[in-house]
């Protein structure tokens, strides 16, 4: 009788627990994101929390130095998944720019949202990219993709990143603080707008964003297919006008040896619970299966292939 009662208690308890989404057999994943005041970390934490809550996979989001550092962390075995810009993912896979050799042991999980190239300043006299000449400008932390975004934008305007400006190499938070303290004139920040570091700066000073004109945007996109034209609305940072710029995508990648179940669960935890993600972070409204399956520079992980196939979408398999 006691055994029967105990069994009933177990059955009642199991019925009371919500069923986990995704696949069974999930493990623990370290998810490298970006700086503490960037969109990668803030949004990454939201994604990690939801995936951990609703699937058998536990994801822990941690801060990092950015895209290049995230690839290197996976190479070193310190992380299993991480954010990269669309352009940096291609550089790693092809062995160009930031990477002297091809990195071939990672694959795509999903292309999530757009990251705008933001040139921020509190100096109203800096109105165009040409106005950056001779000034002290942060071009992103070492190991991030921001440096090459800055290089590309400056090059489109005929400026050399090492010769025509005085570059500093700072994180988003440090860049915003240096602008506030008058130590630098402007900073390149590539992140989903609104970005915490810029929003924080705008609470104490009037922030201005440098707009790119149509001619130079088109030239930039012609030279690099990783950029797309974009606009930052004036109400995002309370700027006087809308800002014309370019953007790259924020992609989640995973080591090839991460299990199929874990990557499947990563996607299931996000896209099967979009309403919760949208309620928790503004970037959730940019997510879609169409965008998630659109990255072409790096083939998709087997877990992602399985998930998208169940949704009726074919992606290039690793």
N, C-alpha and C positions, 0 to 999 in steps of 0.2 A: 504493500500500500504506500509506504514511504517512497519507494523507488518510482511508483506511478505518479505520486504527487510532485516529486522532483522533476520528472520528465515533463509533466504538464507546465511546471514553472519555467523550464528552459524553453519550451515551445511558445509559451505566452510572451516571454522576453524577446525571443527571436522575431516574433510577429510584430512586436512593438518597435523594433529597430528598423529604420528606413533602409530599403535595398540600395546597395551601392550601384552607381552607374558604371558603364565601361566594362572592362574585362577583369576577371579575378587574377591574382598572382602578381599584383603590383609591388614595387619596391620603393626605396627612398632615393630621391633625385635632388642634387644640388643644382640650382638654377642661377647662373651668374647674370646680372642685369646691367647696372651702370652706377653712376654716382648717386649719393643719397638725395640730391636735389634735382634729379632728372626724372623723366617720364618712365624710363626703363624700370627703375627700382620701384616707383610708386605703383605702376600698373602691374609690374611683375609680381609684387606682393599680393595684389588682389587675385591674380590668376592662380598663384601658388596656393592661396588659402582655399579657393573654391575647389580646385582639383583635389586637394588633400581631404576636403570635407566630403566630397560626393563619390570618390573613386577609391580603389584599393591602392593607389599610388600616392605617396606622400612627397610633396615638393616643398623645398625650402629655398626661398629667394634671398640672395645675398648681394651686397654691393660689389662693384668691380670698377676697373679702369676703362671699361667700354668694349667696343666690338673686337678689336685685336686681342685684348687681354682675355676676352671670353673664349675665343678660339684657342688661345694658348693654354688656358686653364683646362679645357677639355683634352688637349693634347697631353697635358701633364697628369691627367687623371684626377684633377681636383674638382671637376664639375662634370655633369652628364648632359646638361642642356644649357643654352645661353642665348641671349639676344645678339644679333648682328644687323648692321645696316645692309641693305641689298647690295650695295656696291662693295662693301668689305667682304661679304660672303663670297662674292665673285673673285675678289683679289686673292682670298685664301685658296679657293678651289683651283684657281689658275696659276697661283704662285707669282703674282705681280704686286707691284707697289709695296704695301706693308709686309709682304711675305716673299722671302727670297726663294723658297721652295714650295711646291704644291702641297696643300694639306688635303688629303683625300679620305680621311677616316671619319668624316662627319656627313650628315645629310639633313635635308630640310624637314621641319615639322609643320610650320605654317608661316605665311606672310600676314602679319596682323593689321598694321595701320601705317599711316604716313608720318614721317618725321620731317618737319620743315627746317630748312637751313635759315636760322635766325641770326641776323647781325644786329646786336643790341648796343645801345649807347644812351647816355643821358645828356649828350651834347647836341643841341638842336642844329648846330652848324654842320654836323655830319649828315648829309642828305643823300649822298650817293656813294657807291663803292669807291669811286675815284677820290672821294674826300678822305679815305683812309690812308692815302699816301703820306708817309713820313710819321704816322702816328703809331702809338703802342697799342697792339691789338692781340688779345688772346685767341689762339687758334686751336684750342682744345687740349685736353690732357694727352700726354704721351700714351700711345697704345689705343687711342680712339680713332674713329674714322673722320672726326671733325677736321683734322688737319688737312686731309685731302679734299674735303668739301671746300674749305677755305682756299686751298691752292687752286682748285678748279674755278671758283667764282672770281678770285683775283686775276687769274690768267685770262678769263673771258674779257676782263676790263683792261688788259695789257699790263697788269701789275705782277711783280715777282714777290712771292711770300717771304723770301729771305732778304731781298734787296730793297724793296719799296715800302715795307712796313717794318716796325720793330716788334717781332713776334714774341709772345710769351706762351707758355704751355701750361694751362690751368684747367681744372675741372669746372663744371658749370657753377657750382656754389662759390668757388674761389674767384672765378671770373666776375660774378655779380658783386661780390664783396670788394674786389679790386676796383671796379667801376665806381661803386658807391664811395670809396675812399679816395678817388681821384688818382689812383696809381696807374690805371690804363684808360684808354679812350673808348675802346669798343671791344666786343667779343663775338666770336662765332659760336653759336650753340646749335647743334643739330639734334632736335628732339621734338616729340609731339607737343604742339602748343595747345593749351597753356603749359609751360614748364615751371616747376616749383621755384627754381632759382630766379627766373625772370619775374614771376608773380611777386615773390618776396621783395625784390628790388623795387618794383612798381609801387609798393606800399609806402615807401619813404621818399622816392624821387620820381619825377616824370620820365618814363621810359620811351625812347624812340627806337623804331626798327627801320633799318635801311632797306629801301625797296629796290628791286631789280627791274630794269626796263625790259620791255617785250623783246627788243632786238638782241639783248645779251642773254636773256633766258633761252631764246631759240638757238642761239649759238652754243650755249652750254649743253642743251639737250642733244644737239647735233653731234657734239664731240663725245658725249657720254650718254648711252641709253638708260643709265640707271636713274637719271633725273626726270622729274615731271614737273610741269608748271603748277603752282599752287598759290593760294591766297590766305593770309592771316587777317581775319576780320578785325576791325578797329576796336570792337568791344572785348576782344580777348585780353588785351593788356591796357585798354583805355588809351590807345594811341590816336593821334589826330585823324589819321586816314587808314584805310585798308592797305595792307602791304603785299606787294607782288614778290614772290620768291620761287624757289624750287624745293622739291622734297625727294626723299628716298624712302624706301620701305623699311619697317621694323620686322625682322624675320627671326623666328625661333629656330635654332638648329640643335641637333643632338648627335652625340657620338653614335657611330654605327652599331656598337655593341650594346647599346641600351635596348632593353627587351621590347618586343612588339607590343606587349600589353601596356607597358609604361607610356609609350608614345601615343598609342590609341587612347589611353585614359587621359593624357594631357589634352588631347583634342576634345574628347567627350566631355571632360570637366568644364571646358570653355563653351563649346558650341551647342551642347545640349542644355546649357544653363545660361543662355545669353541675357535673359531678363535680369538675372542676379548680377551679372558682370556689368551691365549697363547702369544698374542702380548704384553700383559701388564706385564706378570710375567713368569719366566722360569719354575716354578712349573706347569704352565698350560699344559705343554707338557706331564706331567705324568698322567693327568686325563683321565679316561675312564669309561664307564658305567659298564664294567666288574669288574674293581677294586672297583668302588663305591658301588656295590651290593655284595661285597665279605665278609663283616664283619659278623662273626657268633656268637660272644660273647654276643651281645645285640640285641634283635629283632628290626625291623624297624618301624618307625613312620607311621601312616596310610597315611599321605601325600606322604611319600616316596614309600610306597607300591603301591599307585595309579600311581605315576609317572613311576616307573620301570615296572609296569604291562603294561602300554601303550607302553613301549619300548620292550615288549616281554620278560621281565625278572621277575621271581618270587623270592621274598625274604621273609624271615620269618617275619610274622606280629606280632606286639605287641598285 
